[in-house]
Amino acid sequence: MKKFLSIVLASVCALSLVACGSSAKGGSANGADSIPDTMTSKDGTYEIAFVTDVGQLKDKSFNQGTWDGVKTYANGANLSYKYYQPANGAEATDDDRYDAMKAACEGGAKVVVCAGFMQGAALEKAAAEFPDVKFVFIDGWSLGLDNVAGIAFQEEQCGYFAGYAVVKEGYDKLGFCGGGGGTNDACCRYGYGYLQGANAAAAEMGKTVEVNYSWQYGSSFQASPELQSMASGWYENGTQVIFACGGSMFDSITAAASANDAYVIGVDVDQSGDSDTVITSALKQIGNAAQWAIGKAYDGTWTEIGNNCSVLGAANDATGLPTDTWMLKNYTVEEYKKQLDDVINGKIEIDNTSYYDDTITGVNFSNLVLNYQ
């Protein structure tokens, strides 16, 4: 797995991103729902393009959040826009992803936003072939090309905030269902951050929490009867809240939660509007980051992010919890904001190690029992 080759902190600290504790839906720009997903341009070309990750465009999570940012920027700038979905869905190959990028470039795109770590190989090929097109690689890394800007997030932070919050709320039997099969850096950081936050809260409260933790049924980020059955089994055996970390996997886990009068933690965007089982969401401002990066392709400052990877976190208002849809009663917004400040100021340090597959079982927690499945 490629690692981020460089970190841009000085420049991103001045980002004009919407604060995670604000009224904005995490990653979804205000008013995005009113902007059509499809449009017709006068000349049949489309200037700003989006190439989706696996899963549906309207996945209520990663794809949708990024797309909301793309079309919001394009609509506001009166530019044509279009989304491209690689062929073969969950079975898409690097060739399928490259074909989608090529179609976007040949269709007139000046900026192509590509979502998801699996885009890397195809993006490297497409960017080399179309050097005049600027590519934004969400959840990506530096490819060593001037026309590619990687955008990454400190997912361990929002995972930490969510784990800490639900334990402070009073829950002590938690779950985590992750996407990518345990090889996706972002999901791995979400999961480990979640465990760190839950452990920290439990230690402060002098209690022990138990966490069911699994990458099963999540390799394609899709909902499935098998995933729903597993989540239902967890709930039936006492699990109170599950962190649904993987796109459309959310639908299976919320279905299980609804049937068991239990709760879910959403991911990437504020998913509270999609199910009344969502108690909070681990946010990263993907839509706002996409808008920011696209803007640099048009305002003459692309060189600040091209051939680099900008890593965004709490210090950039890019990770956090959605306080406007807060369903927590025992853990207050004021307590959360204090913790957020402590993370920004370095008083709380969160390990960003990506523990792949079952390597998380080698981590020792003082107040947490991990049940890896």
TIKETOR-32729 format. One record per residue: residue number from 1; x, y, z of N, C-alpha, C, O in turn. Coordinates in steps of 0.2 Angstrom, whole numbers. Example, Ala and Ser with C-alpha at 12.3 -4.5 7.8 and 13.67 -1.06 7.14 Angstrom:
2
     n    n.xx    n.yy    n.zz   ca.xx   ca.yy   ca.zz    c.xx    c.yy    c.zz    o.xx    o.yy    o.zz
     1      66     -28      39      62     -22      39      66     -16      39      71     -17      42
     2      64     -11      35      68      -5      36      64       0      39      67       6      40
REM end
This chain:
373
     n    n.xx    n.yy    n.zz   ca.xx   ca.yy   ca.zz    c.xx    c.yy    c.zz    o.xx    o.yy    o.zz
     1       4      -6       0       0       0       0       4       6       0       9       7       4
     2       3      11      -5       7      17      -5       5      21       1       0      22       3
     3      10      24       3       9      29       9      10      36       6      12      37       1
     4       7      41      10       7      48       8      15      50       8      18      49      12
     5      16      53       2      23      55       1      25      62       4      31      63       5
     6      20      65       5      21      72       8      15      75      11       9      73      10
     7      16      79      16      10      82      20      10      89      19      15      93      21
     8       5      92      17       4      99      17       0     102      22      -6     101      22
     9       4     105      27       0     107      33       0     115      33      -6     118      35
    10       5     118      31       5     125      31       0     128      27      -4     133      29
    11      -1     126      21      -6     129      16     -13     127      18     -17     131      17
    12     -14     121      20     -21     119      22     -24     122      28     -30     122      29
    13     -19     125      32     -22     128      39     -26     134      37     -30     136      41
    14     -25     136      31     -29     142      29     -36     140      25     -39     145      22
    15     -37     134      25     -43     132      21     -49     135      23     -50     136      29
    16     -53     137      18     -60     139      20     -65     134      19     -70     134      15
    17     -64     128      24     -69     123      24     -74     125      29     -73     128      34
    18     -80     122      28     -85     123      33     -84     119      39     -82     113      39
    19     -85     122      45     -83     118      51     -87     112      53     -93     112      51
    20     -84     107      55     -87     101      56     -93     101      62     -98      98      61
    21     -92     106      66     -98     107      71    -103     112      68    -107     114      72
    22    -103     114      62    -108     119      60    -114     115      57    -115     109      58
    23    -118     119      54    -124     117      51    -124     113      45    -128     110      43
    24    -118     113      42    -117     109      36    -117     102      37    -114      99      42
    25    -120      98      32    -120      91      32    -112      89      31    -110      92      26
    26    -109      85      34    -102      83      33    -101      81      26    -103      76      24
    27     -97      85      22     -95      84      16    -101      86      10     -99      86       5
    28    -107      87      12    -112      88       7    -113      96       8    -115      99      13
    29    -112      99       2    -113     106       2    -120     108       3    -124     105       1
    30    -121     114       7    -128     116       7    -132     117       1    -129     120      -4
    31    -138     114       0    -141     115      -6    -140     110     -11    -142     110     -17
    32    -135     105     -10    -133     101     -15    -139      96     -18    -139      94     -24
    33    -143      95     -13    -149      90     -15    -153      94     -21    -156      90     -25
    34    -153     100     -21    -157     104     -26    -154     104     -33    -157     107     -38
    35    -147     102     -33    -144     103     -39    -144      96     -43    -143      91     -40
    36    -146      96     -49    -147      90     -53    -141      86     -53    -135      89     -54
    37    -141      79     -53    -135      75     -54    -133      75     -62    -128      73     -63
    38    -138      76     -66    -137      76     -73    -139      82     -76    -143      86     -74
    39    -135      84     -81    -136      91     -85    -135      90     -92    -131      85     -94
    40    -137      94     -96    -135      94    -103    -131     101    -105    -134     106    -104
    41    -125     100    -108    -121     106    -110    -123     108    -117    -125     104    -121
    42    -122     114    -119    -124     116    -125    -119     113    -131    -122     112    -136
    43    -113     111    -129    -109     109    -134    -107     101    -133    -104      98    -137
    44    -111      98    -128    -110      91    -127    -104      89    -124    -102      83    -123
    45    -100      94    -121     -94      92    -117     -95      95    -110    -100      99    -108
    46     -91      92    -105     -92      93     -98     -86      95     -95     -81      91     -95
    47     -85     101     -92     -79     103     -90     -76     100     -83     -70      99     -82
    48     -81      99     -78     -79      96     -72     -82      89     -72     -88      88     -72
    49     -78      84     -70     -80      77     -70     -79      74     -63     -74      76     -60
    50     -83      69     -62     -82      65     -56     -82      57     -58     -87      55     -61
    51     -77      54     -56     -77      47     -57     -78      43     -50     -74      44     -45
    52     -83      39     -49     -85      37     -43     -80      31     -41     -77      28     -44
    53     -81      30     -34     -78      24     -31     -83      18     -32     -88      19     -35
    54     -81      12     -29     -86       7     -29     -92       9     -26     -92      13     -22
    55     -98       5     -28    -104       7     -25    -108      12     -29    -106      14     -34
    56    -114      14     -26    -118      18     -30    -116      25     -29    -113      27     -24
    57    -118      29     -34    -117      37     -33    -121      39     -27    -118      43     -23
    58    -127      37     -26    -131      39     -20    -130      34     -15    -135      31     -13
    59    -124      34     -12    -123      29      -7    -124      31       0    -122      28       5
    60    -126      38       0    -127      41       7    -121      42      11    -121      43      17
    61    -115      41       7    -109      41      11    -103      44       6    -104      50       4
    62     -98      41       5     -92      43       2     -93      46      -5     -91      52      -7
    63     -96      42     -10     -97      44     -17    -102      50     -17    -101      55     -20
    64    -108      50     -13    -112      55     -13    -110      62     -10    -111      67     -13
    65    -106      61      -5    -103      67      -1     -98      70      -6     -98      77      -6
    66     -94      67      -9     -89      70     -14     -93      73     -20     -91      78     -22
    67     -98      69     -23    -101      72     -29    -105      78     -27    -105      83     -31
    68    -108      78     -21    -111      85     -19    -106      91     -19    -108      96     -21
    69    -100      90     -17     -95      95     -17     -94      97     -25     -93     103     -26
    70     -93      92     -29     -91      93     -36     -97      97     -39     -95     102     -43
    71    -103      94     -39    -108      98     -43    -110     105     -40    -112     109     -43
    72    -109     105     -33    -110     112     -30    -105     117     -33    -107     123     -34
    73     -99     115     -33     -94     120     -36     -95     122     -43     -96     127     -45
    74     -97     116     -47     -98     117     -54    -104     122     -55    -104     126     -60
    75    -110     120     -52    -116     124     -52    -115     131     -50    -117     136     -54
    76    -111     132     -45    -110     139     -43    -105     143     -48    -106     149     -48
    77    -101     140     -51     -97     143     -56     -99     143     -63     -96     145     -68
    78    -106     140     -64    -109     140     -70    -105     136     -75    -104     138     -81
    79    -102     130     -73     -98     126     -77    -102     119     -78    -105     117     -74
    80    -101     116     -84    -104     110     -85    -101     104     -81     -95     105     -80
    81    -105      99     -79    -102      94     -75    -105      87     -77    -111      87     -79
    82    -102      82     -75    -104      75     -76    -101      70     -72     -95      71     -70
    83    -104      65     -70    -101      59     -66    -100      53     -71    -105      52     -75
    84     -95      49     -69     -94      43     -73     -93      38     -68     -89      38     -63
    85     -96      32     -69     -96      26     -65     -92      21     -69     -94      19     -74
    86     -86      18     -66     -83      13     -70     -87       7     -71     -92       5     -67
    87     -86       4     -76     -90      -2     -78     -89      -8     -73     -84      -8     -70
    88     -94     -12     -72     -93     -19     -68     -94     -17     -61     -93     -22     -57
    89     -97     -11     -59     -98     -10     -52     -93     -12     -47     -87     -10     -47
    90     -95     -17     -42     -91     -19     -37     -85     -23     -40     -80     -24     -36
    91     -85     -26     -46     -80     -30     -49     -76     -26     -53     -72     -28     -57
    92     -76     -19     -53     -73     -15     -58     -65     -16     -57     -62     -17     -52
    93     -62     -16     -63     -54     -17     -63     -51     -10     -64     -54      -5     -65
    94     -44     -10     -64     -41      -4     -65     -42      -2     -72     -42       4     -73
    95     -43      -6     -77     -45      -4     -84     -51      -1     -84     -52       4     -88
    96     -56      -3     -80     -63       0     -80     -62       7     -77     -66      12     -80
    97     -58       8     -72     -58      15     -69     -54      19     -74     -56      25     -75
    98     -49      17     -77     -45      21     -82     -50      23     -88     -50      28     -90
    99     -54      18     -90     -59      20     -96     -63      25     -94     -65      29     -98
   100     -66      25     -88     -70      31     -85     -66      37     -85     -69      42     -87
   101     -60      37     -83     -56      43     -83     -55      46     -90     -55      52     -91
   102     -53      41     -94     -52      43    -101     -58      46    -105     -58      51    -108
   103     -64      43    -103     -70      46    -106     -71      53    -104     -74      57    -107
   104     -70      54     -97     -71      61     -94     -66      66     -98     -68      71    -100
   105     -60      64     -99     -55      68    -102     -57      70    -109     -57      75    -112
   106     -59      64    -113     -61      65    -120     -67      69    -121     -69      71    -126
   107     -71      69    -115     -78      72    -115     -77      80    -113     -82      83    -112
   108     -71      82    -113     -70      89    -112     -68      91    -105     -67      97    -103
   109     -67      87    -100     -65      88     -93     -59      92     -93     -54      90     -95
   110     -59      97     -89     -53     101     -87     -50      99     -80     -44      99     -78
   111     -55      97     -76     -54      94     -69     -58      88     -68     -64      87     -70
   112     -54      83     -66     -57      76     -65     -56      75     -57     -50      74     -55
   113     -62      73     -53     -61      72     -46     -62      64     -46     -67      61     -48
   114     -57      60     -43     -58      53     -43     -58      51     -35     -54      54     -31
   115     -63      47     -33     -64      46     -26     -62      39     -25     -64      34     -28
   116     -58      38     -20     -56      31     -17     -49      29     -19     -47      30     -24
   117     -46      25     -14     -40      23     -14     -38      18     -20     -33      18     -23
   118     -44      15     -22     -43      10     -28     -42      13     -35     -41      10     -39
   119     -43      20     -35     -42      23     -41     -34      24     -43     -33      26     -49
   120     -30      23     -38     -23      25     -39     -19      23     -46     -17      27     -49
   121     -20      16     -47     -16      14     -53     -19      17     -60     -15      19     -64
   122     -26      17     -60     -29      20     -66     -27      27     -67     -26      30     -72
   123     -28      31     -61     -26      38     -61     -19      39     -63     -18      44     -67
   124     -15      36     -61      -8      37     -63      -7      36     -71      -3      40     -74
   125     -10      31     -74     -10      31     -81     -14      36     -84     -11      39     -89
   126     -20      38     -82     -24      43     -85     -20      50     -85     -20      54     -90
   127     -18      51     -79     -15      58     -78      -8      59     -82      -7      64     -85
   128      -5      54     -83       1      54     -88      -1      55     -95       3      58     -99
   129      -6      52     -97      -9      52    -104     -12      59    -105     -12      61    -111
   130     -15      62    -100     -18      68    -101     -15      74     -96     -19      76     -92
   131      -9      76     -98      -6      81     -93      -9      87     -93      -7      91     -88
   132     -13      89     -97     -17      96     -97     -23      96     -93     -26     101     -91
   133     -25      90     -90     -31      89     -86     -28      89     -79     -23      85     -77
   134     -32      92     -74     -30      92     -67     -34      87     -64     -40      86     -65
   135     -31      82     -60     -35      77     -56     -34      78     -49     -29      79     -46
   136     -40      77     -46     -41      78     -38     -42      71     -36     -47      67     -38
   137     -37      68     -32     -37      61     -29     -40      61     -22     -36      62     -17
   138     -46      60     -21     -49      60     -14     -48      54     -11     -48      48     -14
   139     -45      54      -5     -43      48      -1     -37      45      -4     -36      39      -4
   140     -33      49      -7     -27      47     -11     -20      49      -8     -20      51      -2
   141     -15      49     -13      -9      51     -11      -5      54     -17      -8      55     -22
   142       1      57     -16       5      60     -21       7      55     -26      10      49     -24
   143       6      56     -32       8      51     -38      14      54     -41      16      51     -46
   144      17      59     -39      23      62     -42      22      65     -49      26      66     -53
   145      15      68     -50      14      71     -56      11      78     -54       7      78     -50
   146      13      83     -58      11      90     -57       3      91     -57       0      95     -54
   147       0      87     -61      -7      88     -63     -12      83     -58     -18      83     -59
   148      -9      80     -53     -12      76     -48     -12      79     -41      -6      80     -39
   149     -17      80     -38     -17      83     -31     -21      78     -26     -27      76     -27
   150     -17      75     -22     -20      70     -17     -23      74     -11     -20      78      -9
   151     -29      71      -9     -32      74      -3     -33      68       2     -37      63       0
   152     -31      69       8     -32      63      13     -34      67      19     -34      73      20
   153     -37      62      23     -40      65      30     -37      61      36     -35      55      35
   154     -37      64      41     -35      61      48     -42      57      51     -44      60      56
   155     -44      52      47     -50      48      49     -49      46      57     -54      45      60
   156     -43      45      59     -42      42      66     -45      47      71     -48      45      76
   157     -45      54      69     -48      59      73     -56      58      74     -58      58      80
   158     -59      58      68     -66      57      69     -69      51      72     -74      50      75
   159     -65      45      70     -66      39      73     -66      39      81     -70      37      85
   160     -60      43      83     -59      44      90     -65      48      94     -68      46      99
   161     -67      53      90     -72      57      93     -79      53      94     -82      54      99
   162     -80      49      89     -86      45      89     -86      39      95     -91      39      98
   163     -80      36      95     -80      31     100     -80      34     107     -83      31     112
   164     -77      39     108     -77      43     115     -84      45     116     -86      44     122
   165     -87      48     112     -94      51     113     -99      45     115    -103      46     120
   166     -99      40     112    -104      35     113    -103      31     120    -107      29     123
   167     -96      30     122     -95      28     128     -97      33     134    -100      31     139
   168     -95      39     133     -97      44     137    -105      45     138    -108      46     143
   169    -108      43     133    -115      43     133    -118      37     137    -124      38     140
   170    -114      32     138    -116      27     142    -116      20     139    -118      15     143
   171    -114      19     133    -114      13     130    -108       9     131    -102      12     131
   172    -108       3     132    -102      -1     134    -101      -7     130     -96     -11     131
   173    -106      -8     125    -105     -14     121    -106     -11     114    -112     -10     111
   174    -100     -11     110    -100      -7     104     -98     -12      98     -96     -18      99
   175     -99     -10      92     -97     -14      86     -94     -10      81     -95      -3      81
   176     -90     -13      77     -87      -9      71     -87     -14      65     -85     -19      65
   177     -91     -12      60     -91     -16      53     -87     -11      48     -90      -6      46
   178     -82     -13      45     -78      -9      41     -78     -12      34     -78     -18      32
   179     -77      -7      29     -76      -8      22     -69      -9      20     -65      -7      23
   180     -69     -12      14     -62     -13      11     -59     -20      13     -53     -21      11
   181     -62     -24      17     -59     -30      19     -53     -29      23     -49     -34      24
   182     -52     -24      26     -46     -23      31     -40     -21      28     -34     -21      31
   183     -40     -18      21     -34     -16      18     -35      -9      16     -30      -6      13
   184     -40      -5      17     -41       2      16     -39       6      21     -41       6      27
   185     -34      10      20     -31      14      25     -36      19      28     -35      19      35
   186     -40      22      25     -45      26      28     -49      23      33     -50      25      39
   187     -52      17      31     -56      13      35     -52      10      41     -55      10      47
   188     -46       8      40     -42       6      46     -41      11      51     -41      10      57
   189     -40      17      48     -39      23      53     -45      25      57     -45      26      63
   190     -51      25      53     -57      26      57     -58      21      62     -60      22      68
   191     -57      14      61     -58       9      66     -53       9      72     -55       9      77
   192     -47      11      71     -42      11      76     -43      17      80     -43      17      86
   193     -45      23      77     -47      29      81     -53      28      85     -53      30      91
   194     -58      24      82     -64      22      86     -62      19      92     -65      20      98
   195     -58      14      92     -56      10      98     -52      14     103     -53      13     109
   196     -48      18     100     -44      23     105     -48      27     109     -48      28     115
   197     -53      30     105     -58      35     109     -62      31     114     -63      34     119
   198     -65      25     112     -69      21     117     -65      19     123     -67      20     128
   199     -59      17     122     -54      15     127     -53      21     132     -53      21     138
   200     -51      27     129     -50      33     133     -56      35     137     -55      37     143
   201     -62      35     134     -68      37     138     -69      32     144     -71      33     149
   202     -68      25     142     -69      20     147     -64      21     153     -66      20     159
   203     -58      22     151     -53      23     156     -55      29     161     -54      29     167
   204     -57      35     158     -59      40     162     -65      39     167     -66      41     172
   205     -69      34     165     -75      32     168     -74      26     173     -78      24     177
   206     -68      23     173     -66      18     177     -70      11     175     -73       8     180
   207     -72      10     169     -76       5     167     -72       1     161     -67       3     158
   208     -75      -5     159     -72      -8     153     -78      -9     148     -83     -10     149
   209     -76      -8     142     -81      -8     136     -79     -14     132     -73     -16     132
   210     -83     -17     128     -82     -23     124     -84     -21     117     -89     -17     116
   211     -80     -22     112     -81     -21     105     -80     -27     100     -75     -30     100
   212     -86     -28      97     -86     -33      91     -83     -29      85     -85     -23      84
   213     -78     -32      82     -74     -29      76     -73     -33      71     -71     -39      71
   214     -76     -31      65     -75     -36      59     -75     -32      52     -77     -27      51
   215     -71     -35      48     -71     -33      41     -75     -38      36     -75     -37      30
   216     -78     -43      39     -82     -47      35     -87     -44      31     -91     -39      34
   217     -89     -46      25     -94     -44      21     -93     -37      19     -98     -34      16
   218     -87     -34      20     -87     -27      18     -82     -25      12     -80     -20      11
   219     -79     -31       9     -74     -29       4     -76     -25      -2     -72     -21      -4
   220     -82     -26      -3     -85     -22      -9     -89     -16      -7     -92     -12     -11
   221     -89     -14       0     -93      -9       2    -100      -9       1    -104      -4       1
   222    -103     -15       0    -110     -16      -2    -114     -18       3    -112     -22       8
   223    -121     -16       3    -125     -20       8    -126     -27       6    -126     -29       0
   224    -128     -31      11    -129     -38       9    -133     -41      15    -133     -39      20
   225    -137     -47      13    -140     -50      18    -136     -53      23    -137     -54      29
   226    -130     -55      21    -125     -58      26    -123     -53      31    -122     -55      37
   227    -121     -47      29    -119     -42      33    -125     -40      38    -124     -39      44
   228    -131     -39      36    -137     -38      40    -138     -43      45    -139     -42      51
   229    -137     -50      43    -138     -55      48    -132     -55      53    -134     -56      59
   230    -126     -53      52    -121     -53      57    -122     -47      61    -122     -48      67
   231    -124     -41      59    -126     -35      63    -132     -37      68    -132     -35      73
   232    -137     -40      65    -143     -42      69    -140     -47      75    -143     -46      80
   233    -136     -52      73    -133     -56      78    -130     -52      84    -131     -54      90
   234    -126     -47      82    -122     -43      87    -128     -40      91    -127     -40      98
   235    -132     -36      88    -137     -33      92    -141     -37      97    -143     -36     102
   236    -143     -43      94    -147     -48      98    -143     -50     104    -146     -52     109
   237    -137     -50     104    -132     -52     109    -130     -47     113    -125     -48     117
   238    -133     -41     113    -131     -36     118    -127     -29     115    -127     -24     118
   239    -125     -30     109    -122     -24     106    -127     -18     105    -132     -19     103
   240    -125     -12     107    -129      -7     108    -129      -2     102    -134       1     100
   241    -123      -1      99    -122       4      94    -116       1      89    -111      -2      92
   242    -117       1      83    -112      -1      78    -109       5      74    -114       9      71
   243    -103       5      73    -100      10      68    -100       7      61     -97       2      60
   244    -104      10      57    -105       7      50    -100      11      46    -102      16      43
   245     -94       8      45     -89      12      41     -88       9      34     -83       5      33
   246     -92      10      29     -91       7      23     -97       8      18    -100       4      16
   247     -98      15      16    -103      16      10    -109      13      11    -113      14      16
   248    -111       9       6    -118       6       6    -119       1      12    -125      -2      13
   249    -114      -1      15    -114      -6      21    -119      -3      26    -122      -7      30
   250    -120       3      26    -124       7      30    -131       4      30    -134       4      35
   251    -134       3      24    -141       1      24    -142      -6      27    -147      -7      30
   252    -137     -10      27    -138     -17      30    -138     -16      38    -142     -19      41
   253    -134     -12      40    -133     -11      47    -138      -7      50    -141      -8      56
   254    -141      -2      47    -147       2      49    -153      -2      49    -157      -2      54
   255    -154      -7      44    -159     -11      44    -159     -16      50    -164     -17      54
   256    -153     -18      52    -152     -23      58    -154     -19      64    -157     -21      69
   257    -151     -13      65    -153      -8      71    -160      -7      71    -163      -7      77
   258    -163      -5      66    -171      -4      66    -175     -10      69    -179      -9      73
   259    -173     -16      67    -176     -22      69    -175     -24      76    -178     -27      80
   260    -169     -21      79    -167     -22      86    -167     -16      91    -165     -17      96
   261    -171     -11      89    -171      -5      93    -164      -3      95    -163      -2     101
   262    -159      -3      91    -152      -1      93    -150       5      88    -154       8      85
   263    -143       6      89    -141      12      86    -135      11      81    -132       6      81
   264    -134      16      77    -128      16      72    -124      23      72    -127      28      74
   265    -118      22      71    -114      28      70    -112      28      62    -110      24      59
   266    -114      34      59    -113      35      52    -106      37      51    -102      37      55
   267    -104      37      44     -97      38      42     -97      43      36    -101      43      32
   268     -92      47      36     -90      51      30     -94      58      30     -92      63      30
   269    -101      57      30    -105      62      30    -110      61      36    -111      56      39
   270    -114      67      37    -119      66      42    -125      62      40    -129      64      35
   271    -126      56      42    -131      51      39    -137      51      44    -141      47      43
   272    -138      56      48    -144      56      53    -150      57      49    -155      54      51
   273    -150      60      43    -156      61      39    -158      54      35    -164      54      32
   274    -154      49      35    -155      43      31    -158      38      36    -161      33      33
   275    -158      38      42    -160      33      47    -161      36      54    -156      39      56
   276    -167      35      57    -167      37      64    -163      33      69    -164      34      75
   277    -160      28      67    -155      24      71    -148      27      72    -145      25      76
   278    -147      33      68    -140      36      68    -140      40      74    -143      45      74
   279    -135      39      79    -135      43      85    -129      48      84    -130      54      87
   280    -125      47      79    -120      52      77    -116      50      71    -117      44      69
   281    -112      54      68    -108      52      62    -101      54      63     -99      59      65
   282     -96      50      61     -89      52      60     -88      55      54     -88      52      49
   283     -87      62      54     -87      66      48     -80      67      45     -75      69      49
   284     -79      68      39     -74      71      36     -77      75      30     -81      73      26
   285     -74      81      29     -77      86      25     -75      84      17     -72      89      14
   286     -77      79      15     -75      77       8     -78      82       2     -74      83      -2
   287     -84      84       3     -87      88      -2     -84      95      -2     -82      98      -7
   288     -82      98       4     -79     104       5     -72     104       2     -70     109      -1
   289     -69      98       4     -62      97       1     -62      97      -6     -57     100      -9
   290     -66      94      -9     -67      93     -17     -68     100     -20     -64     102     -25
   291     -72     104     -17     -73     111     -19     -67     115     -19     -65     119     -23
   292     -63     114     -13     -57     118     -12     -52     117     -17     -49     121     -20
   293     -51     110     -18     -46     108     -23     -48     110     -30     -44     112     -34
   294     -54     109     -32     -56     111     -39     -55     119     -40     -53     121     -45
   295     -57     123     -34     -56     130     -35     -49     132     -36     -47     137     -40
   296     -44     128     -34     -37     129     -35     -35     128     -42     -30     131     -45
   297     -39     124     -46     -38     123     -53     -40     129     -57     -38     130     -63
   298     -44     133     -54     -47     139     -58     -44     146     -55     -45     151     -58
   299     -41     146     -49     -39     153     -46     -31     154     -47     -29     159     -44
   300     -28     149     -50     -21     150     -51     -16     148     -46     -10     149     -46
   301     -19     144     -41     -15     142     -36     -14     134     -36     -12     131     -30
   302     -15     131     -41     -15     123     -41      -8     121     -39      -7     116     -36
   303      -3     125     -41       4     123     -39       5     122     -31      10     118     -29
   304       0     124     -27       1     123     -20      -1     116     -18       1     114     -13
   305      -5     113     -22      -7     106     -20      -5     101     -26      -5      95     -24
   306      -4     103     -32      -2      98     -37       5      95     -35       9      98     -32
   307       5      88     -37      11      84     -36      13      84     -28      18      84     -26
   308       7      83     -24       8      83     -17       1      80     -14      -3      78     -18
   309       1      79      -8      -4      76      -4      -6      81       2      -2      81       6
   310     -12      84       2     -14      88       7     -18      83      12     -23      80      10
   311     -16      83      18     -19      79      24     -23      84      28     -20      88      32
   312     -29      83      29     -34      87      32     -37      84      38     -38      78      39
   313     -37      88      44     -40      86      50     -43      91      54     -46      96      51
   314     -44      90      60     -47      94      65     -45     102      64     -49     106      65
   315     -38     102      64     -35     109      63     -38     113      57     -37     119      57
   316     -40     109      52     -43     112      46     -51     112      46     -53     113      40
   317     -54     111      51     -61     110      52     -63     104      47     -69     105      44
   318     -59      99      46     -61      94      41     -63      87      44     -65      83      40
   319     -62      87      51     -65      80      54     -68      82      60     -67      87      63
   320     -73      78      62     -77      79      68     -84      76      69     -85      71      65
   321     -88      78      73     -95      76      74    -100      81      72     -98      87      73
   322    -106      79      69    -111      84      68    -115      86      74    -120      83      76
   323    -114      92      76    -117      94      83    -125      97      81    -129      97      86
   324    -126      99      75    -133     101      74    -138      95      74    -144      97      75
   325    -136      89      73    -140      84      73    -139      79      79    -140      73      79
   326    -136      82      84    -134      78      90    -140      75      93    -145      77      95
   327    -139      68      94    -144      64      98    -141      62     105    -145      58     108
   328    -135      64     106    -132      62     113    -135      66     118    -136      72     118
   329    -136      63     124    -140      67     130    -135      67     136    -135      73     139
   330    -131      63     137    -126      63     143    -119      66     141    -116      69     146
   331    -117      65     135    -111      69     133    -113      75     129    -117      75     124
   332    -111      81     131    -113      87     129    -109      90     123    -103      88     122
   333    -112      94     119    -108      98     114    -102     102     117     -97     102     114
   334    -103     105     123     -98     108     126     -92     104     127     -86     106     126
   335     -93      98     130     -88      93     131     -84      91     125     -78      91     125
   336     -88      90     120     -85      88     113     -81      94     110     -75      93     108
   337     -83     100     111     -79     106     108     -73     106     112     -68     108     109
   338     -73     105     118     -67     105     122     -62     100     120     -56     101     119
   339     -64      94     119     -60      89     116     -57      90     109     -52      89     108
   340     -62      93     105     -59      95      99     -54     100      99     -49      99      95
   341     -54     105     103     -49     110     104     -42     106     107     -37     108     105
   342     -43     101     111     -37      98     114     -34      94     109     -28      93     109
   343     -38      91     104     -34      88      98     -31      93      94     -25      91      92
   344     -34      98      92     -31     103      88     -24     106      91     -20     107      88
   345     -25     107      98     -19     110     101     -14     105     103      -8     106     106
   346     -15      98     102     -10      93     103     -10      90     110      -6      86     112
   347     -15      92     114     -16      90     121     -18      82     121     -16      78     125
   348     -22      81     116     -24      74     115     -20      71     108     -21      74     103
   349     -17      66     109     -13      63     103     -17      57     101     -18      52     105
   350     -18      56      95     -22      50      92     -17      46      87     -15      49      82
   351     -16      40      88     -12      36      84     -15      35      77     -21      33      77
   352     -11      37      72     -14      36      65     -12      30      61     -12      29      55
   353      -9      25      65      -7      18      62     -13      15      58     -19      15      61
   354     -12      12      52     -17       8      49     -15       1      50     -11      -2      48
   355     -19      -2      55     -19      -9      56     -23     -13      51     -29     -13      52
   356     -19     -17      47     -23     -20      42     -25     -27      44     -22     -30      48
   357     -31     -29      41     -33     -36      43     -34     -37      50     -37     -33      54
   358     -31     -42      53     -32     -44      60     -26     -42      64     -25     -44      70
   359     -22     -37      61     -16     -35      65     -18     -31      71     -14     -30      76
   360     -24     -28      71     -27     -24      77     -27     -28      83     -27     -26      88
   361     -27     -35      82     -28     -39      88     -21     -39      92     -21     -41      98
   362     -16     -36      89     -10     -36      93      -9     -30      97      -4     -29     101
   363     -14     -25      97     -14     -19     101     -17     -21     108     -22     -24     108
   364     -14     -18     113     -16     -19     120     -20     -13     122     -18      -7     121
   365     -26     -14     124     -30      -8     127     -31      -9     134     -32     -15     137
   366     -31      -3     138     -31      -4     145     -39      -5     148     -39      -9     153
   367     -44      -3     144     -50      -3     147     -55      -6     141     -61      -4     141
   368     -53      -9     136     -57     -12     131     -55     -19     129     -50     -21     129
   369     -61     -23     128     -60     -30     126     -62     -30     119     -68     -28     117
   370     -57     -32     115     -59     -32     107     -60     -40     105     -56     -44     106
   371     -66     -40     102     -68     -47      99     -68     -46      92     -72     -44      88
   372     -62     -49      89     -61     -48      82     -64     -54      78     -64     -60      80
   373     -68     -53      73     -72     -58      70     -71     -58      62     -73     -62      59
REM end
